[in-house]
Amino acid sequence: MRALVAGAVGEPNDVLRLESRPVPVPEAGQALIRVKATPIHASDLHVLRGRYGFSPEFPAVGGHMECVGRVEALGPDTEGPGTGERVVAVAVPAVPGPRPTGTWQEYLVADTHRLVPVPDRLSDSSACQLAVNPLTALLLLTRELDVQPGEWLLQTAAGSTVGRLVVQLARHLGARTINVVRRRDAAQEIEALGGDEVICTEDEDLLRRVAEIAGPAGVRKAVDCVAGHVGAQVSQALAPGGEVVVYGALSTHRQTDPAALTIPLPARSLIYETKVVRGFWLNRWFGTTSPADALRALSEVRALVVDEVLSIPEGLPFPLERFTEAVSSAETPAHGAKPLFVFADGSDEDDE
C-alpha cells in the first residue's frame, strides 16, 4: 500500500516521502480500514514541525486526526462494525495514551471504540472532517463553557473552520456571537452564517467594540484560537468573572520556538476582575474521557452534521502523489477549501 511518511522533524515538504508499506494487520479490539479520504489539518503540519503537544516516533505516517473509509476486516475475537461498513476513524492521539497510526495511507488499523458509522448520503469530504473540528466546536460551547440561550459568546478567528462551526452551533443553541476577524471581506461571510456581530481588527478596536455591543452587562464567555496580542485583548474585553478558553495559537502558526507561543495577559485584569484563562486540547479530552462518553459526543456531532445543523464545506481533493501541492494549499492564507488526500477504489496490486 502507499503511505505518506515523514522521516524526521522538519518542514513538511522537506521530510515527507511517498513509500510502499505492507498492509497492517488488526489485532484484538481493532479493525482494518480502507481509507477513502483524510484531511490535512494545521495540527498535522505542526506535528511534523515539532511544535505540537506530542511528537511521534519517526519515521511516522503523517495525518494524526481523522479519516473516512470502509471496514476491511476485524481483529481476532473482535466485535465491531461489519465488513464493508462505512465508518469515520478517529485517530486523534489521546494524551496521555498510545499514539495511533497516521491516516495518510491507504489502509490503517484503528481501535473499534474509535469508529463511528456514517450514512452513505454524507459525502466522503464531509465525513472525513466529521470528528475533529465539529467535535471541538461542540465541546467548547456545551462542555467547556455551557453557553446558554441569549448569552453572548466572543470568539476569535471566526472565519476559521472551527469558528464557522461555532457560529452555526451557537445559533442552533440560541446564543449570540461576537466574531473577531482579521479581514473586512470576511465579515459578510460570518453574518451570512448567522453571526450576530463581527469585529474586524483591521480597522476596529476590539475592546471598544465589545463594550459597545454587549453594553453594561458585558461578555462573560469567550473562545480563542489566536493567542498572542489578540488573545490578551479578548481576556481584557471580558466582564469581571469572565472566562476565555484558548484552543489554538494561530498568531504563531509557523513558529517552532515554544517560548514564542505566548499570551501577554495584563495581571491587573486577571487579579482584580478575577478572570479565568484556561486551555482546551482535544487530544487531552480524548485521554481523560471514557470511550463511551467520547462515542456519545461523536454521535451527537454526527447527528448535527447529518441533520444539516452544522455544515462542513467540501474539501479540495488531492492524490497522495501531489502531496507538495496539498501541503502548500493547506498553508496558503485564506486558502478556502480544506485539502484532502483521497484514495480511489481499485485493485490492491500495489499492496505488499
C-alpha positions in Angstrom: 0.0 0.0 0.0 1.0 3.6 -0.4 1.8 5.8 2.6 3.0 9.3 3.1 5.8 9.1 5.6 7.9 11.7 7.5 11.4 10.6 8.1 12.2 13.3 10.8 11.0 16.6 12.2 11.2 19.4 9.7 9.3 21.4 7.1 6.6 19.0 5.8 7.6 19.2 2.1 11.2 18.5 3.1 10.6 15.5 5.2 7.6 13.8 3.6 8.1 10.9 1.2 5.7 8.6 -0.6 6.5 5.0 0.4 5.2 1.5 -0.2 4.4 -0.4 3.0 2.8 -3.7 4.0 -1.0 -3.6 4.7 -1.2 -3.6 8.5 -2.9 -6.5 10.4 -5.6 -5.7 13.0 -5.1 -7.1 16.5 -7.8 -7.9 19.0 -10.1 -4.9 19.5 -9.0 -3.4 16.2 -10.4 -3.1 12.6 -8.6 -2.7 9.3 -9.9 0.3 7.4 -9.5 1.0 3.8 -9.2 4.8 3.7 -11.2 6.8 1.2 -10.4 10.4 2.3 -8.5 12.1 5.1 -7.9 15.9 5.7 -4.7 17.9 6.1 -5.2 19.8 9.3 -2.8 22.5 10.6 -2.2 20.4 13.6 -0.9 17.6 11.3 1.7 20.0 10.0 2.5 21.3 13.5 3.3 17.7 14.5 5.8 17.4 11.6 7.5 20.7 12.6 7.8 19.6 16.2 5.7 22.4 17.6 2.6 20.3 18.7 1.8 18.8 22.1 3.2 15.4 21.2 5.8 14.0 18.9 5.6 10.6 17.2 8.5 8.2 16.8 10.0 8.9 13.4 9.7 7.7 10.7 6.0 8.2 11.0 3.0 8.2 8.7 1.5 11.6 8.5 -2.0 12.6 9.5 -2.9 12.3 13.1 -6.6 13.2 13.3 -9.4 11.5 11.3 -10.4 9.8 8.1 -13.4 8.0 6.4 -13.3 4.6 4.9 -14.7 1.1 5.0 -14.1 -1.8 7.3 -12.0 -4.5 5.5 -11.5 -6.9 8.4 -11.8 -7.2 12.2 -9.1 -8.4 14.5 -9.4 -11.8 16.3 -12.3 -12.1 18.7 -13.4 -8.6 18.0 -16.9 -7.2 17.8 -17.5 -4.1 15.8 -18.8 -2.7 12.5 -19.3 -5.3 9.9 -17.0 -5.8 6.9 -17.8 -3.2 4.2 -19.4 -0.8 6.7 -18.6 2.9 6.2 -17.0 4.5 9.2 -15.1 7.5 10.4 -11.9 6.5 12.2 -11.0 9.0 14.9 -7.2 8.9 15.0 -6.7 11.8 17.4 -3.9 10.7 19.8 -5.1 10.6 23.4 -2.9 12.4 25.9 -2.0 10.5 28.0 -2.2 7.4 25.8 -0.6 5.5 22.9 -0.1 7.1 19.6 -2.5 5.8 16.8 -1.1 5.2 13.4 -1.3 8.1 10.9 -4.1 8.4 8.4 -2.2 9.5 5.3 -2.1 5.9 3.9 -4.4 3.6 2.0 -5.1 1.2 5.0 -4.9 1.7 8.7 -5.8 -0.2 11.8 -8.0 1.6 14.4 -9.5 0.6 17.8 -13.1 -0.3 17.3 -14.2 2.1 20.0 -12.8 4.9 17.8 -15.0 4.1 14.9 -18.3 5.9 14.1 -20.6 4.5 11.4 -21.7 7.2 8.9 -24.5 7.0 6.3 -23.7 6.8 2.7 -25.6 10.1 2.0 -22.9 12.0 3.8 -20.1 12.8 1.3 -16.6 11.5 1.8 -15.4 15.1 2.1 -17.8 15.9 5.0 -17.4 12.5 6.7 -13.6 12.7 6.8 -13.9 16.1 8.6 -16.6 15.0 10.9 -14.7 14.4 14.1 -12.1 17.0 14.9 -13.5 20.5 14.1 -17.2 19.9 14.7 -16.4 18.0 17.9 -14.2 20.8 19.1 -16.9 23.4 18.5 -19.5 21.2 20.3 -17.2 20.6 23.3 -16.2 24.3 23.6 -19.8 25.5 23.7 -21.6 22.8 25.6 -19.0 21.1 27.9 -16.3 23.7 28.4 -18.4 26.9 28.7 -22.0 25.7 28.9 -23.2 28.5 26.7 -26.9 29.3 27.3 -29.6 30.7 25.1 -29.4 34.5 25.0 -25.8 34.7 26.2 -23.1 36.4 24.3 -20.1 34.4 23.2 -17.0 36.2 22.0 -14.7 34.3 19.6 -11.6 35.0 17.6 -10.7 33.6 14.1 -14.4 33.4 13.3 -13.6 32.7 9.7 -11.7 29.5 10.5 -13.3 26.1 10.2 -14.0 25.8 13.9 -15.0 29.5 14.0 -17.7 29.0 11.4 -19.0 25.9 13.1 -19.1 27.8 16.4 -21.3 30.4 14.7 -23.7 27.7 13.4 -23.9 25.8 16.7 -24.4 29.0 18.8 -27.3 30.0 16.5 -28.8 26.5 16.9 -28.4 26.8 20.7 -29.9 30.3 20.8 -26.7 32.0 21.9 -25.4 35.2 20.4 -21.9 35.6 18.9 -19.4 38.4 18.7 -17.0 37.3 16.0 -13.5 38.6 15.5 -11.9 38.5 12.1 -8.7 40.0 10.6 -10.1 40.9 7.2 -13.1 43.1 6.3 -14.2 40.9 3.4 -14.7 38.0 5.9 -17.4 40.0 7.8 -20.3 39.4 5.3 -19.5 35.6 5.2 -19.8 35.4 9.0 -23.0 37.4 9.1 -24.5 35.1 6.4 -23.7 32.1 8.5 -25.7 33.6 11.4 -23.1 35.6 13.3 -24.8 38.4 15.3 -21.9 40.8 15.4 -18.5 41.0 13.6 -15.4 42.9 14.7 -12.7 43.4 12.1 -9.3 44.1 13.8 -8.1 45.6 10.5 -10.0 48.8 11.2 -11.8 48.4 14.5 -10.7 48.5 18.2 -11.7 45.1 19.7 -12.1 46.3 23.3 -14.2 49.4 22.4 -16.4 47.4 20.0 -17.1 44.6 22.5 -18.1 47.2 25.1 -20.4 48.9 22.6 -22.1 45.7 21.5 -22.5 44.0 24.9 -23.3 47.1 27.0 -23.0 47.3 30.8 -23.6 43.5 31.3 -20.6 42.7 29.1 -19.5 39.3 27.9 -18.6 36.5 30.3 -17.6 33.7 27.9 -15.1 33.5 25.1 -13.1 31.1 22.9 -9.8 32.0 21.4 -7.6 30.2 18.9 -5.2 33.1 18.0 -3.4 33.7 21.3 -0.7 36.5 21.2 -1.9 40.1 21.4 -5.4 39.3 20.2 -5.9 36.6 22.8 -4.8 39.1 25.5 -7.3 41.6 24.2 -10.1 39.0 24.4 -9.3 38.5 28.1 -9.3 42.2 28.7 -12.7 42.6 26.9 -14.5 40.2 29.2 -16.7 41.3 32.1 -15.4 40.7 35.7 -15.5 37.0 36.4 -15.4 36.1 32.7 -13.7 33.1 31.2 -11.8 32.5 28.0 -10.9 29.0 26.7 -7.8 29.0 24.5 -7.7 26.2 22.0 -5.1 27.4 19.4 -2.4 29.8 18.6 -2.8 30.9 15.0 -0.8 34.1 15.6 2.3 31.9 15.8 1.4 29.5 13.0 4.9 28.9 11.7 6.7 29.5 15.0 8.5 26.4 16.4 10.1 28.1 19.4 7.9 27.2 22.4 9.0 30.4 24.2 7.3 32.4 21.4 3.9 30.8 21.9 2.6 33.3 24.4 -0.4 35.4 25.5 0.7 38.6 27.2 -2.0 38.8 29.8 -2.3 42.0 31.9 -2.1 40.9 35.6 -4.4 43.7 36.9 -7.3 42.4 34.7 -6.8 38.9 35.9 -6.4 39.7 39.6 -8.8 42.5 40.3 -11.5 41.3 37.9 -11.0 37.6 38.8 -11.0 36.4 35.2 -10.1 32.9 34.1 -7.9 31.9 31.1 -7.6 28.2 30.5 -6.7 25.8 27.7 -8.6 23.1 25.8 -6.9 20.4 23.7 -8.9 17.8 22.0 -6.2 15.2 22.5 -6.2 15.6 26.2 -10.0 15.4 26.2 -9.8 12.0 24.5 -7.2 10.9 27.1 -9.4 11.8 30.0 -12.9 10.9 28.7 -14.2 7.4 28.7 -14.7 5.7 25.3 -18.4 5.6 25.9 -18.6 9.3 26.6 -16.4 10.0 23.6 -18.7 8.0 21.3 -21.7 9.7 22.7 -20.2 13.1 21.8 -19.2 11.9 18.4 -22.7 10.5 17.8 -24.1 13.9 18.7 -21.8 15.6 16.2 -22.8 13.1 13.5 -26.4 13.9 14.1 -25.8 17.7 13.9 -24.0 17.2 10.6 -26.4 14.7 9.0 -29.3 16.9 10.0 -27.5 19.9 8.4 -27.4 21.9 11.6 -23.6 22.1 11.1 -22.4 22.5 7.5 -18.9 21.3 6.6 -17.7 22.9 3.3 -16.5 20.4 0.6 -12.8 19.9 0.7 -10.2 20.1 -2.1 -9.1 16.6 -3.2 -5.5 15.6 -3.9 -4.0 12.2 -4.5 -1.0 11.3 -2.3 1.4 11.8 -5.2 0.6 15.5 -5.2 1.3 16.0 -1.5 3.6 19.0 -2.1 0.7 20.8 -3.7 -1.7 19.7 -1.0 0.5 20.9 1.8 1.1 24.2 0.1 -2.6 24.6 -0.3 -3.1 24.0 3.4 -0.5 26.7 4.2 -2.0 29.4 1.9 -3.6 32.2 3.9 -7.4 32.2 3.3 -7.0 29.1 1.2 -10.7 28.3 1.3 -11.4 24.6 0.8 -9.5 22.3 3.1 -7.2 20.0 1.2 -7.9 16.3 1.5 -6.0 13.2 0.5 -8.4 10.9 -1.4 -8.0 7.3 -2.5 -9.8 5.8 -5.4 -11.4 2.4 -5.3 -9.4 -0.2 -7.2 -7.3 -3.3 -7.1 -4.6 -4.0 -4.4 -1.9 -4.5 -7.0 0.5 -2.2 -5.1 -0.1 -3.9 -1.8 2.7 -5.9 -0.2 
